[in-house]
Amino acid sequence: MKKHWQFYGLVALPLLYIAVFKYVPMFGVLIAFKEYNVVQGLFGSPWVGLKYFRQFFETPFFWQYIRNTLGITLYGLLVGFPAPILLALALNEIRHGLFKKSVQLVTYAPYFISTVIMVSILIVNLSPHVGLLANVMKAFGLEPVDFMGKPELFKSIYVWSDVWQYTGYGAIIYIAALAGVNPDLYEAAKVDGASRLQKIVHIDIPSLVPVTVILLILNLGHVMSLGFEKIYLMQNPLNQSTSEVISTYVYKVGLLGANFSFSAAIGLFNSVVNFILLLVVNAVAKKVSSTSLW
């Protein structure tokens, strides 16, 4: 350690960050089992056991919130997970340097748009009065549609806007994996007369399998942890039947209502479900392939 103290110094700050902001707050999970009162504090508040878990499970719209959360997450995973892979494979086949860099720039740029700006773009462009789509529909003699007000369209708007925003940035790790493929494999395939499609199927895709499996496991470990900000900003009274998810419900009932024990109980429930899914998916991946998290 004395000889390589510089390396330990580099690791010290990240470890300190994880300890302070990840492990120390775990004591706060006790709030989920207590009638938390700010005056009495964490340890002075009375113990109530599973009261808030039962309260959440007995909520009239419990299954609707679960269904909406899983529906949006799985829809996003089904559409959004393969998109960066396809983009990386396509970019890997482009030989014109300037065009390739231009495509990368255009696809990466949306990632740096903030959530508030992103939702504002959606609201303005999908507005039935001044929106781009409304003007196009009027030009063709069609009646404008209030896309943001239709509950059945909410999931698609949310997911496909995410695909547009994050696909370019998500492709970076796959492009890096493709850059590490042994060029001799491509030369051998060329000698054997393999087409571009055959090279992709037999060289590129197998090279991406380890990275893909790891990222898939990690993504499935966040099935219940759907992002709060974007959904909350996209919500309105017309689409609330499909846009109300666990995170927005926790914010409204738990945080705005200062019911911290209730919100902590729901958060712990989400974490336990995600943890179980992570274990199951990792075990399946380990059995099916040689790649897993551990």
Secondary structure by P-SEA (a helix, b strand, c coil): cccaaaaaaaaaaaaaaaaacccccccccccccccccccccccccccccaaaaaaaaaccaaaaaaaaaaaaaaaaaacccaaaaaaaaaaaacccaaaaaaaaaaaaccccccaaaaaaaaaaaacccccaaaaaaaaabbbbbcccccccaaaaaaaaaaaaccccccaaaaaaaaaaccaaaaaaaaaacccaaaaaaccccccaaaaaaaaaaaaaaaccccccaaaaaacccccccccccaaaaaaaccccccaaaaaaaaaaaaaaaaaaaaaaaaaaaaaacccccc
